[in-house]
Amino acid sequence: MTPNKSEHSTENENIVFNSTINILLIEDNPGDVRYFEILIRQLKLIKCELKSANTLRSGLEMLKTNSFQVIMLDLSLPDSIGLDTVSETATASNKEIPILVLTGNDDEDFAVKVVAAGAQDYLVKGSIDENTLSRSLRYAIERHQKDLTLLNNKRAIEESQKRLELIVNQNKSGLIVLNTSYKILFVNPAACDMLGETSEELLNTKSSLPEFISNEVVYEITRTKKKVEAQKVDINWSGEDCKLITLHDITDLKKVEQHLNDKNSELMRINKSLDRFAYIISHDLKKPVANINGLLGLIENEIKESVKTENVFKRLYFSTSQLKNMIDNLLETSRNPQGPSAFELINIDELISSILYSMDIYLDESNATVVKDFSRNPIFFYNKQDMESIISNLISNSIKYRKEDIIPSIKLSSDKTGLGSSLTIRDNGRGIDLNVNRDKLFKRGERIQSQGVDGNGLGLWIVKETLDKNNSRIEVESKLGIGTTFTIHF
């Protein structure tokens, strides 16, 4: 341990320190202080500056206000004696400054104790010369720098291990390391929770989970009833070929999935019930319609013929015929509920004339006038039943929501656009405040103007639903007290 011995390699003797080494000498003997001042000035390979203190307390105070690269420390001071002096000095310097102990004791066992207390080396008084001091200073600085590097690396590794342990231990995914014999070499808390066993019960035991090595992905843990998704990768664990098993708890996900499956089954059951209901209703309604037609025939024969009764019966026959067609269409839809809408070429004038004929009682009662102009586009390609439903509901609304003080007027016109055909229905009725009611105009059950008008708020909702089904759209313009215009883009 002593600097005058051969353990100091000669390869360091030729190293020149370019910067000045500031040395703090803590020594109470004025003669020794003077000797070191002279010796340091004679050093050739290194340049040093020396400051001294004659007590430990004063020396430690100097550490607070000065920057030193080396501390030369006597162990026989007025206020401190022995190895505790080294420990106290090392603590005060945060172990960042190398310490050379000055002693009269040339003992290897003592040297070990000195280093253990925090010193880099020691010098035996009476045996120190220029070369000895130069080597010791260089050695102390170099060794201390290496120690600091090792210490910093150790701290960095420890911090990295702590972060890694934090990530592994706080990870919600379970981690298990198995060797080729299924022996568990590592398990994190999340895996213990999923398996329902402690790490002490699992580590270094043969795993009861060989199924995790199979090709399956999702398992149910018998003990905890938890469902997990397992993934495996080959790794090298401390030089041994192993498998890293990652477990993801999907118990809640599976519950949600089962809930959705249950709901889907329920919806399928409801849909089947609705299909059955539509089929039964459409099928069974045909009988009373046929009976109505038969009874109308008997009544017609009993009543004396006249123009008036003839017109009434024509209207009745027309209405029952319409009802029969609607039932037939409903029956066809119930047989093929997922089938595409049947589109066909439609003469718009003929279709609307038929609609107006079925509504002539309402038109007569309201004295409404209807103006048609289909010259720009007389033929439409659409589902006839759907178009009839859309137009009937819109014309019916124009009559329902008329103003009492003027004769209702309904204007219908067709046109062609770049994207297809359009139909416009314009009235001079009460109108709608769109700033207030636009968002609820087509909502089911919403009645914007219910005063003095019978209805259930379904008409415009049916129009919008029917248009959406056929990828069509509708535009609305309206002003209170002036009227409303619907433009349908088929």
Sequence and secondary structure as in RCSB ss.txt:
>XXXX:A:sequence
MTPNKSEHSTENENIVFNSTINILLIEDNPGDVRYFEILIRQLKLIKCELKSANTLRSGLEMLKTNSFQVIMLDL
SLPDSIGLDTVSETATASNKEIPILVLTGNDDEDFAVKVVAAGAQDYLVKGSIDENTLSRSLRYAIERHQKDLTL
LNNKRAIEESQKRLELIVNQNKSGLIVLNTSYKILFVNPAACDMLGETSEELLNTKSSLPEFISNEVVYEITRTK
KKVEAQKVDINWSGEDCKLITLHDITDLKKVEQHLNDKNSELMRINKSLDRFAYIISHDLKKPVANINGLLGLIE
NEIKESVKTENVFKRLYFSTSQLKNMIDNLLETSRNPQGPSAFELINIDELISSILYSMDIYLDESNATVVKDFS
RNPIFFYNKQDMESIISNLISNSIKYRKEDIIPSIKLSSDKTGLGSSLTIRDNGRGIDLNVNRDKLFKRGERIQS
QGVDGNGLGLWIVKETLDKNNSRIEVESKLGIGTTFTIHF
>XXXX:A:secstr
  TTSTTS GGGTT    S EEEEEE   HHHHHHHHHHHHT SSS EEEEEESSHHHHHHHHHHS  SEEEEES
EETTEESHHHHHHHHHHTTT S EEEEES   HHHHHHHHHHT SEEEETTS  HHHHHHHHHHHHHHHHHHHHH
HHHHHHHHHHHHHHHHHHHH SSEEEEEETT BEEEE HHHHHHHT  HHHHTTSB S GGGGSS  EEE TTT 
 EEEEEEEEEEETTEEEEEEEEEE HHHHHHHHHHHHHHHHHHHHHHHHHHHHHHHHHHTHHHHHHHHHHHHHHH
HHS   HHHHHHHHHHHHHHHHHHHHHHHHHHHHHSTTS    EEEEHHHHHHHHHHHTHHHHHHHT EEEEE T
T  EEEE HHHHHHHHHHHHHHHHHT  TTS  EEEEEEEEETTEEEEEEEE SS   HHHHGGGTTSTT  S  
TT    S HHHHHHHHHHHTT EEEEEEETTTEEEEEEE 
